[in-house]
Amino acid sequence: MTDNKKISRKRVLKYLFFVVVICWIGISIPLFINYIRNSSQEVVSKWGTFVEGIFNTTSYLPYLNNDPQSLFYQGLLFRPCLNYDIDTQGNITYKTEEAEKNNLCNVDTQDHKTYRVSLRTEKKNTWSDGVPFSLEDILFTYKEIIINNKFNLKHLESYKNIEISQEANRIKVVFPEKNRDNTLFFTHYLLPKHALLEPNIDMYKQSFALEPIYNNCARIYAQSTDQYSLVFDLSACEDTNIGFYQIKNNTTFDTFKKKVQEKSSIIDIYADEYNNPNSKYTALSGYKNHMIMTDKYLTLFFNTESDKLLVRTRRALGGLIAHKIYNNTWIQFFSPYTNPLFNQHFSKGENIQDFLNTIGEKRNEISSKDIIDSGVKEFPEDGKLKLTSTNGVYTYYMKKNSKNFQKTTKTAHITLDQKYDKIGIHYWNTWDNKGLYYPKSRNKKTMTFDYNISVHHDNLKVGMNTYTIYGFYLKNKKSKLATIQIYVLDEKNPNKTDKENTNNWNTTKASLAKIKIIWLNTKINRNTSNLLKVIFAQKKILEYFSFELFDDEDKLQGIVTAGNYDIYLWSINASLQQWFYNFLNTENKTHNPSQYNNQKINLLLRQRNEKNTTTVQKEINTIYSKDVPFVVLGKEYNTIFAKPEIWDKLTEKNTMHEYNRRKKIYKNLVITKNIYRNPEALLDIKKFYHYISNLHTSK
């Protein structure tokens, strides 16, 4: 009996012992696992593939394409003299620490016209074939590829008047005019001179494209499994944690949509199809939409040559649109235009209907009221005109005196700001198109000459008279200097109308000559036209307008060139230029659809480029508010669609811009992380005791 009790006691003790051990193990294992986790570090691993989906053509070779996506891909392989960043307001800046750290060159200027470029001696750089990068490569790229345009690319034609030369260990670059945006020139990617000794476009697109020689860290990853993909190997790039950057070109949006539905899409982010009028803001399954700023200014251009858009009509219509367009809460495709320049309107469109009621009236002659409303000045009594050789337009009016008009002679005393070998004047109006006249009374020293204007000289008639002045230099090279326009107004009957038109004029609303608004059929333009219809309907003037959309951009540009429109809805692509209004300096209708050319405002804009002052800005706005040749609506948004697991990993999402969004992804995205466990830290008794003590304290 005693022995049985002892055996029973031993069994109980053994049982309790094993229970305690099992409990201890059960508690210790998760405790130890947590300790291991707390003692381990999550380490970013440079690996993984990011895939961007595109729906259009692109190029990794500089200059063939200059859209934001192509510029980023080119920048993976090639480097510029100057790097830039985009600030939170969407403006370009060259002064950030990161941008300056990666610059290959020192670029110096005192006036934003003359620049000097030198290599940074501390930045040793070689091409991918081992040849050292040199000043010769910079001179070759700037002079041969860009200025001389050896590839014959249309978008490089604007650089043809830049002067470039080498000064010892520096390059001197002189631009035609002072402009802070000239600094953008030095962000062009540089090409190897030794690989393009006789550059031509066919060789560049073929042999050089197959085996490009570049000077940045990325490499094109050779793969043949997907003909619609281009893969960049980023393993040598120290400023990113992405292993591979893949571009996946989807032939059509429907093809991509089908892959998404089949859950076979590998694309992480794709952008909205800008030119697809049927595209929506709605994201496909597995993606979320996000709005980012672009560098495109959505603008309404008023055709200043249209007889339906007299100045008073433009003022009222522009003011109405500017004051009403932001009252609609459903705007989601552009941000309001907040720049103080070209943003002043005296009218709010109160009397717009009165002006629209007169658009059907046909006038043989322009009325005094129309001219004075336009801000046109009377031809000076002393005839003194001072012209600057900037292809400006100087507009005046004269009042016809019915008794003495045939005998009246006006002498224009014209002063130029530059010397020319010879001066020629070309006169024309509605009925005449005279040849060149060479003034005899010309003083080369004072750069002045006289030009007699009269009916007797057969160069002055009722209506519009135009005098174009040319300067000749260097063996008869001709340069257009200025244009003088003189309206001759019939004071006896300033509002005289065509008799036949007057008799046939029907004042019923059915015979209204409508104002024609034209636009390319894109999603943003479609939404904007709908917004305009809402504004016009609220003002009860919708019946005065016709809206014509075009699917063919070339056909639309032909309509613009012919001037067969009244209002043109279009976007100014600033392409990172701070001074987006440079289009005002050209007479090209596709670039300046308003056909507005004001010498005074162009001079003030040049002054503003050199030194931005409130006085200059006020003068510009005063002229603009009188003429209203266009209305800037705002900056366009673009829509990108991203997988949530990718988007959530990104930082600085709120500062994304069309020109930096890919760079933000390149810099900030982390696809892969590993757990690092330090054996010494795990076996540290003091650290373990500290961990246990903290557990006790927390309880």
C-alpha positions in Angstrom: 0.0 0.0 0.0 2.8 2.4 0.9 4.7 1.4 -2.2 1.6 2.1 -4.4 1.3 5.6 -2.8 5.0 6.4 -3.6 4.5 5.2 -7.2 1.4 7.3 -7.5 3.1 10.4 -6.1 6.0 9.9 -8.6 3.6 9.7 -11.5 1.8 12.9 -10.4 5.1 14.7 -10.1 6.2 13.5 -13.5 2.9 14.5 -15.0 3.1 18.0 -13.4 6.7 18.3 -14.6 5.8 17.5 -18.2 2.8 19.9 -18.0 5.1 22.7 -16.8 7.7 22.0 -19.5 5.0 21.9 -22.2 3.5 25.2 -20.9 6.9 26.7 -20.7 7.7 25.7 -24.3 4.3 26.9 -25.4 4.9 30.3 -23.9 8.6 30.5 -24.8 8.3 29.7 -28.5 6.0 32.7 -29.5 7.9 34.9 -27.0 11.2 33.9 -28.7 9.7 34.4 -32.1 8.6 37.9 -31.2 12.0 38.5 -29.8 13.6 37.4 -33.1 11.2 39.7 -35.0 12.0 42.6 -32.8 15.7 42.0 -33.1 15.6 41.7 -36.9 15.6 44.6 -39.4 13.5 45.0 -42.5 16.1 45.9 -45.2 15.3 47.4 -48.6 16.4 45.1 -51.4 17.3 46.4 -54.8 15.2 44.1 -56.9 11.8 43.7 -58.6 10.3 44.9 -61.9 8.1 47.9 -62.3 5.9 47.8 -65.4 4.4 50.9 -67.0 1.7 50.6 -69.7 1.6 53.0 -72.6 -0.7 53.2 -75.6 1.4 55.3 -78.1 4.9 55.4 -79.6 7.9 56.4 -77.7 11.7 56.5 -78.1 14.7 55.9 -75.9 16.9 57.9 -78.4 17.1 61.6 -77.7 15.4 64.1 -80.0 13.2 61.6 -81.9 10.4 62.2 -79.4 10.2 65.0 -76.8 7.1 64.1 -74.9 7.4 63.6 -71.1 7.5 59.8 -71.1 10.1 59.6 -73.9 12.3 62.2 -72.1 12.3 60.0 -69.0 13.3 56.9 -70.8 16.0 58.8 -72.7 17.3 60.1 -69.3 17.8 56.5 -68.1 20.5 56.1 -70.8 21.7 59.6 -71.5 22.7 62.6 -69.4 22.3 66.4 -69.9 24.6 69.3 -68.8 21.9 70.5 -66.4 19.3 68.5 -64.4 16.1 69.9 -63.1 13.3 69.2 -60.6 9.6 70.2 -60.5 8.5 72.1 -57.4 5.1 71.8 -55.6 3.6 74.4 -57.9 4.6 72.6 -61.1 7.4 75.0 -61.9 10.9 73.9 -63.1 13.8 74.5 -60.8 17.5 73.9 -61.3 18.8 74.7 -57.8 17.8 71.6 -55.8 20.6 69.7 -54.1 19.9 66.5 -56.1 19.8 68.3 -59.4 23.1 70.2 -58.9 24.8 67.0 -57.6 24.2 65.2 -60.9 25.0 68.0 -63.3 27.8 67.3 -65.8 28.5 70.9 -66.5 28.8 74.3 -65.0 26.4 76.7 -66.8 26.9 80.4 -66.1 25.0 83.5 -67.3 24.6 87.1 -66.3 21.7 88.1 -68.5 20.0 84.9 -69.6 21.1 85.6 -73.2 24.8 84.7 -73.2 25.8 81.4 -71.5 29.1 79.8 -70.9 29.4 76.0 -70.4 32.3 74.1 -68.9 32.9 70.6 -67.7 32.8 69.8 -64.0 36.3 68.5 -63.3 35.1 66.6 -60.3 32.6 64.7 -62.4 34.5 61.9 -64.3 32.2 60.4 -66.9 32.7 57.9 -69.7 30.5 56.6 -72.5 29.4 53.0 -72.4 32.1 51.9 -74.8 34.8 53.3 -72.5 35.6 56.5 -74.4 35.9 59.5 -71.9 33.1 62.1 -72.1 34.5 65.5 -73.3 33.6 69.1 -74.1 33.6 68.0 -77.8 30.6 65.9 -77.2 28.7 68.9 -75.8 29.7 71.2 -78.7 28.8 68.5 -81.2 25.3 67.9 -79.6 24.5 71.6 -79.3 25.9 72.7 -82.7 25.3 69.8 -85.0 22.3 67.9 -83.6 20.3 70.8 -82.2 21.2 74.1 -83.9 22.2 72.8 -87.3 19.5 70.2 -87.0 21.4 67.4 -88.8 18.5 65.0 -88.2 16.0 67.5 -89.8 13.5 67.4 -87.0 10.7 69.9 -87.0 10.7 70.6 -83.2 14.4 71.6 -83.4 13.9 74.4 -86.0 13.3 77.0 -83.3 16.9 76.8 -82.2 18.4 77.7 -85.6 19.3 81.3 -84.7 21.4 80.4 -81.6 25.1 81.2 -82.0 27.7 78.8 -80.5 31.5 78.9 -80.3 34.3 77.4 -78.3 36.5 79.5 -76.0 39.4 77.4 -74.8 37.9 75.0 -72.2 34.4 76.6 -72.4 31.6 76.8 -74.9 29.8 80.1 -75.5 26.1 80.0 -76.4 24.3 83.2 -77.4 20.5 83.2 -77.8 18.6 85.8 -80.0 16.8 87.3 -77.0 17.1 87.4 -73.2 14.8 84.9 -71.6 15.0 82.9 -68.4 13.6 79.9 -70.3 16.8 79.8 -72.4 18.3 77.7 -69.5 16.1 74.8 -70.6 18.3 74.4 -73.6 21.0 72.9 -71.4 18.7 70.1 -70.2 18.9 68.4 -73.7 20.6 65.0 -73.5 24.1 64.8 -74.9 25.3 62.4 -77.6 28.7 60.8 -78.4 30.5 62.6 -81.2 32.8 59.6 -81.9 29.8 57.4 -82.6 28.0 59.9 -84.8 30.8 61.5 -86.9 28.5 61.9 -89.9 25.1 62.0 -88.3 22.0 61.2 -90.4 18.6 60.2 -89.3 18.6 56.8 -90.9 21.8 55.7 -89.3 20.6 57.1 -85.9 17.4 55.2 -86.1 18.9 51.9 -87.2 22.5 51.1 -86.4 22.9 53.5 -83.4 19.5 52.4 -82.1 20.5 48.7 -82.1 23.8 49.4 -80.2 23.4 52.8 -78.6 26.4 54.3 -76.8 25.2 56.1 -73.7 26.6 57.6 -70.5 24.1 57.0 -67.8 23.7 54.0 -65.4 20.8 52.1 -67.1 21.2 49.4 -69.7 18.8 48.0 -72.2 18.0 44.5 -71.2 18.1 42.1 -74.1 15.0 40.0 -74.3 13.0 38.5 -77.2 10.0 37.0 -75.4 7.8 40.1 -75.7 8.1 42.3 -78.9 5.9 45.0 -77.3 8.1 45.5 -74.3 11.3 47.4 -73.6 13.2 46.6 -70.4 15.8 48.8 -68.7 18.2 47.1 -66.4 18.8 49.4 -63.4 21.1 47.2 -61.4 24.0 49.7 -61.8 21.9 52.7 -60.8 22.6 53.7 -57.2 19.7 56.2 -56.9 16.8 53.7 -57.2 15.7 50.5 -55.5 14.0 49.1 -58.7 15.8 46.3 -60.4 14.1 46.6 -63.8 11.9 49.3 -65.4 9.7 47.8 -68.1 7.6 49.6 -70.7 4.7 47.6 -72.0 3.2 49.0 -75.2 -0.5 48.0 -75.5 -1.6 48.0 -79.1 -5.1 49.0 -78.2 -7.0 49.9 -75.0 -9.5 47.1 -75.7 -6.6 44.6 -75.8 -5.3 45.8 -72.4 -8.8 45.8 -70.9 -9.3 42.2 -72.0 -6.1 41.2 -70.2 -7.2 43.0 -67.1 -10.5 41.1 -67.1 -8.6 37.8 -67.6 -6.3 38.8 -64.7 -3.3 38.4 -66.9 -2.1 42.0 -67.0 1.4 42.7 -65.5 1.1 46.5 -65.7 1.5 48.4 -62.5 0.5 51.9 -63.7 -0.9 53.3 -67.0 -2.0 56.7 -68.1 -5.3 57.8 -69.5 -5.6 57.8 -73.3 -5.5 61.5 -73.9 -6.6 61.4 -77.5 -9.3 58.8 -77.1 -12.6 60.7 -76.9 -14.4 57.6 -75.5 -12.0 57.1 -72.6 -13.4 57.6 -69.1 -12.0 58.6 -65.7 -13.2 55.2 -64.3 -10.4 52.8 -63.4 -10.4 49.2 -64.6 -10.7 46.5 -62.0 -7.6 46.3 -59.7 -6.6 49.9 -60.4 -7.4 53.3 -58.8 -7.4 56.6 -60.7 -5.2 59.6 -59.6 -5.1 63.1 -61.0 -1.7 64.7 -61.8 -0.9 68.2 -63.2 0.4 68.6 -66.8 2.1 71.6 -68.4 -0.7 72.3 -70.8 -2.7 75.5 -70.6 -6.3 74.9 -71.8 -7.1 78.1 -73.8 -9.9 79.7 -75.8 -8.4 81.6 -78.8 -10.6 84.3 -80.2 -10.0 84.9 -84.0 -9.2 88.7 -83.9 -9.7 88.7 -87.7 -13.3 87.5 -87.5 -16.0 90.0 -88.2 -18.2 88.3 -85.6 -15.8 89.0 -82.8 -15.3 92.7 -82.5 -13.3 93.9 -79.5 -16.4 94.7 -77.4 -17.8 91.2 -78.1 -14.5 89.6 -77.1 -14.3 91.6 -73.9 -17.8 90.7 -72.9 -17.5 87.0 -73.9 -14.1 86.6 -72.3 -15.2 88.2 -69.1 -18.3 86.1 -68.9 -16.4 82.9 -69.4 -13.6 83.9 -67.0 -16.1 84.8 -64.2 -18.4 81.8 -64.6 -16.3 78.8 -65.5 -15.0 78.1 -62.0 -18.5 78.2 -60.5 -19.2 74.7 -61.7 -18.3 72.2 -58.9 -17.9 69.3 -61.3 -14.8 70.6 -62.9 -12.2 67.8 -62.6 -10.2 68.0 -65.7 -8.2 71.2 -65.2 -7.1 73.4 -62.4 -8.1 77.2 -62.3 -5.7 79.6 -64.0 -4.3 81.6 -61.1 -1.3 83.3 -62.8 -1.9 87.1 -62.5 -0.7 87.6 -66.1 -3.5 87.7 -68.7 -6.0 87.2 -66.0 -7.7 90.6 -65.8 -11.2 91.3 -67.2 -13.2 94.5 -67.0 -16.4 93.0 -68.2 -18.5 90.2 -66.7 -20.6 89.8 -69.8 -23.6 91.7 -68.7 -24.2 93.2 -72.2 -23.1 90.2 -74.2 -26.5 89.6 -75.8 -26.7 93.1 -77.2 -23.3 92.6 -78.9 -24.3 89.2 -80.2 -27.4 90.6 -81.8 -25.3 92.6 -84.2 -23.0 89.8 -85.5 -25.0 89.3 -88.6 -24.6 92.8 -89.9 -22.2 93.1 -92.8 -20.1 96.2 -92.9 -18.2 97.5 -95.9 -16.3 99.9 -93.6 -15.3 99.7 -90.0 -17.0 102.1 -87.7 -15.2 104.7 -85.6 -16.6 103.2 -82.5 -15.2 99.7 -83.3 -11.7 101.2 -83.9 -11.7 103.3 -80.8 -13.1 100.4 -78.7 -10.1 98.4 -80.0 -7.7 100.9 -78.5 -6.3 102.0 -81.9 -4.8 105.4 -81.9 -5.2 108.1 -84.5 -2.3 108.6 -86.9 -0.1 111.2 -85.3 -0.5 114.8 -86.7 3.3 115.2 -87.1 3.6 111.7 -88.8 6.5 110.7 -86.5 6.7 106.9 -86.1 9.5 105.1 -84.2 9.7 101.4 -85.2 11.7 98.6 -83.7 13.0 95.8 -85.9 11.0 93.0 -84.3 8.4 92.4 -86.9 5.8 94.3 -84.9 2.4 95.6 -86.1 1.6 99.3 -85.6 -2.0 100.2 -86.1 -3.6 103.7 -86.5 -6.7 105.2 -88.0 -7.4 108.3 -90.1 -10.7 110.2 -90.5 -11.7 110.8 -94.1 -12.6 114.4 -94.8 -15.0 114.2 -97.8 -13.9 117.6 -99.2 -10.1 117.4 -99.0 -9.4 113.7 -98.8 -8.4 113.4 -102.5 -5.8 116.2 -102.0 -4.6 115.3 -98.5 -1.0 113.9 -98.2 0.3 112.5 -95.0 4.0 112.1 -94.5 5.2 109.4 -92.2 8.6 110.3 -90.7 9.9 106.8 -89.8 12.8 106.0 -87.5 14.4 102.5 -87.3 16.5 101.1 -84.5 19.1 99.4 -86.8 21.0 100.3 -89.9 20.2 98.6 -93.2 21.7 98.8 -96.7 18.3 99.5 -98.2 14.7 99.9 -97.1 11.7 98.6 -99.1 7.9 99.2 -98.4 5.2 96.9 -99.7 1.7 98.5 -99.8 -1.6 96.6 -100.2 -5.3 96.8 -99.4 -8.4 95.0 -100.4 -8.1 96.2 -104.0 -4.4 96.7 -104.7 -1.2 94.8 -104.1 1.7 97.1 -105.0 5.3 96.0 -105.5 8.1 97.3 -103.3 8.8 101.0 -103.1 12.3 102.2 -102.1 12.1 105.6 -100.3 14.6 108.1 -101.6 14.7 110.4 -98.6 16.6 108.1 -96.4 19.4 109.1 -93.9 21.6 106.1 -93.1 23.3 107.9 -90.1 20.1 108.8 -88.3 18.3 105.6 -89.6 15.3 107.7 -90.7 13.3 108.0 -93.9 10.1 109.7 -95.1 7.2 108.0 -96.8 4.3 110.0 -98.4 0.8 108.6 -98.0 -2.1 109.9 -100.1 -4.7 109.1 -102.7 -2.6 110.9 -105.3 0.3 108.5 -104.6 -2.2 105.6 -105.0 -1.4 104.2 -101.5 -4.3 105.4 -99.4 -7.9 104.4 -99.7 -11.0 104.1 -97.5 -10.8 100.9 -95.4 -7.7 99.0 -94.3 -4.3 100.0 -95.7 -1.3 97.9 -94.9 2.4 98.9 -95.3 5.0 96.2 -94.7 8.6 97.5 -94.2 11.6 95.4 -95.2 15.3 95.9 -94.5 18.0 94.6 -96.9 21.5 93.6 -95.7 24.4 91.4 -96.8 23.9 91.4 -100.5 20.1 91.8 -100.6 19.2 89.5 -97.8 15.7 90.6 -96.8 14.2 90.9 -93.3 10.7 91.9 -92.4 11.0 94.8 -89.9 7.5 96.0 -89.2 3.9 96.4 -90.5 1.9 99.6 -90.4 -1.9 99.4 -90.6 -4.0 102.5 -91.2 -7.8 102.4 -91.1 -9.3 105.2 -93.2 -12.8 105.9 -91.7 -15.5 107.6 -93.7 -16.7 110.3 -91.3 -19.7 111.2 -93.4 -21.3 107.7 -92.9 -19.0 105.7 -90.5 -21.5 102.9 -90.1 -22.5 102.5 -93.8 -23.6 99.0 -94.7 -23.9 97.1 -97.9 -27.2 98.0 -99.5 -28.0 94.5 -100.8 -27.1 92.9 -97.5 -29.2 95.4 -95.6 -32.3 94.8 -97.8 -32.0 91.0 -97.3 -31.2 91.2 -93.6 -33.8 89.4 -91.5 -33.6 90.2 -87.8 -35.3 87.0 -86.7 -33.3 84.6 -84.6 -33.5 81.9 -87.3 -31.1 84.0 -89.5 -28.4 84.6 -86.8 -24.8 84.3 -88.0 -23.5 81.9 -85.4 -20.1 82.1 -83.8 -18.2 78.9 -84.7 -16.3 77.2 -82.0 -13.9 74.4 -83.2 -12.1 71.8 -81.2 -10.3 68.4 -81.4 -12.4 65.5 -80.1 -10.5 64.7 -76.9 -11.9 64.0 -73.5 -10.8 67.3 -72.0 -12.0 69.4 -74.9 -15.3 67.5 -75.0 -15.9 68.2 -71.3 -14.9 71.9 -71.7 -17.3 72.4 -74.6 -20.1 71.0 -72.5 -19.1 73.4 -69.7 -19.3 76.3 -72.2 -22.7 75.2 -73.3 -23.9 75.3 -69.6 -22.5 78.8 -69.2 -24.1 80.0 -72.5 -27.4 78.3 -71.7 -27.5 80.0 -68.2 -27.0 83.4 -69.9 -29.5 82.5 -72.6 -27.1 82.9 -75.5 -26.4 79.3 -76.5 -28.3 79.8 -79.8 -25.7 82.2 -81.0 -22.9 79.5 -81.1 -22.2 76.4 -83.1 -19.8 73.8 -81.8 -17.8 71.8 -84.4 -15.6 68.9 -83.3 -12.9 67.3 -85.4 -11.4 63.8 -85.1 -8.6 64.5 -87.6 -6.0 66.9 -86.1 -4.5 67.6 -89.5 -7.9 68.7 -90.9 -8.4 70.9 -87.8 -5.1 72.6 -88.3 -6.0 73.2 -92.0 -9.2 75.0 -90.8 -7.1 77.1 -88.4 -4.6 78.0 -91.1 -7.4 79.1 -93.4 -8.9 81.2 -90.6 -12.3 79.6 -91.0 -13.4 79.8 -87.4 -14.3 82.3 -84.7 -13.1 80.5 -81.5 -10.6 77.7 -81.2 -10.4 75.5 -78.1 -6.8 74.3 -77.8 -4.1 73.7 -75.3 -0.8 75.5 -75.1 1.9 73.0 -74.4 4.4 75.0 -72.3 6.9 72.1 -72.1 8.2 73.4 -68.8 8.7 76.9 -70.1 7.7 79.5 -67.5 6.8 82.0 -70.2 4.1 80.0 -72.0 2.9 83.1 -73.9 5.8 83.0 -76.4 3.3 82.1 -79.1 2.4 85.9 -79.2 5.7 86.5 -81.0 4.8 84.6 -84.1 2.4 85.1 -87.0 2.1 81.3 -87.6 -1.7 80.6 -87.2 -1.2 77.1 -85.8 0.9 78.5 -83.0 -0.9 81.8 -82.6 -4.6 81.0 -83.5 -5.8 84.4 -82.3 -3.7 86.2 -84.9 -3.1 88.8 -82.2 0.2 90.8 -82.6 0.7 93.8 -80.4 4.1 95.4 -80.6 3.7 97.1 -77.2 2.7 94.0 -75.4 5.5 92.0 -77.0 8.0 94.6 -75.8 6.6 94.5 -72.3 6.8 90.7 -72.2 10.4 90.9 -73.1 11.0 93.3 -70.3 9.1 91.0 -67.9 11.3 88.1 -69.0 14.4 90.1 -68.0 12.9 91.6 -64.8 9.5 90.7 -63.5 7.9 93.8 -61.9 4.3 94.6 -60.9 4.4 97.8 -63.1 5.2 95.8 -66.3 2.6 93.2 -65.4 0.0 95.9 -64.8 0.7 97.4 -68.2 0.4 94.1 -69.9 -2.9 93.3 -68.2 -4.3 96.7 -69.1 -3.6 96.1 -72.8 -4.9 92.5 -72.6 -8.1 93.5 -70.9 -8.9 95.9 -73.7 -8.2 93.5 -76.5 -8.9 90.0 -75.0 -7.5 87.9 -77.8 -7.7 84.7 -75.7 -8.8 83.4 -72.4 -6.6 80.9 -70.4 -8.9 78.5 -68.6 -6.4 76.6 -66.6 -3.8 73.8 -66.4 -4.9 70.4 -67.6 -5.0 67.4 -65.4 -4.1 64.0 -66.6 -5.3 60.7 -65.1 -3.1 57.8 -64.2 -4.3 54.5 -63.0 -2.3 52.5 -60.5 -2.5 49.2 -58.6 -3.1 50.1 -54.9 -0.2 48.0 -53.7 2.1 50.0 -55.9 0.6 53.5 -55.2 0.6 52.9 -51.4 4.3 52.3 -51.5 5.1 55.7 -53.1 6.0 58.8 -51.2 5.5 62.5 -52.4 2.4 61.5 -54.3 0.9 64.9 -53.9 3.7 66.7 -55.8 3.4 64.4 -58.9 3.5 66.2 -62.2 3.5 64.8 -65.8 7.2 65.7 -66.1 8.3 64.1 -62.9 5.9 61.3 -62.0 8.1 58.6 -63.5 11.1 60.1 -61.8 9.2 60.0 -58.5 8.5 56.3 -59.0 12.1 55.7 -60.0 13.4 57.4 -56.8 10.9 56.3 -54.2 9.3 53.0 -55.1 10.4 50.0 -53.1 9.2 46.7 -54.5 11.2 44.2 -52.4 12.2 44.1 -48.8 14.2 41.4 -46.9 14.5 40.5 -43.2 18.0 40.7 -41.8 18.7 38.8 -38.5 21.9 39.5 -36.7 23.1 36.3 -34.8 25.2 38.3 -32.3 22.1 40.4 -31.4 20.0 37.3 -31.0 22.4 35.8 -28.4 22.8 39.0 -26.5 21.6 38.1 -22.9 21.4 41.7 -21.8 19.2 42.5 -24.8 16.9 39.6 -24.1 16.6 40.5 -20.4 15.8 44.1 -21.5 13.1 42.7 -23.8 11.5 40.6 -21.0 11.6 43.5 -18.6 9.8 45.7 -21.1 7.1 43.0 -21.5 6.6 43.0 -17.7 6.5 46.8 -17.6 4.0 47.0 -20.5 1.7 44.5 -18.7 
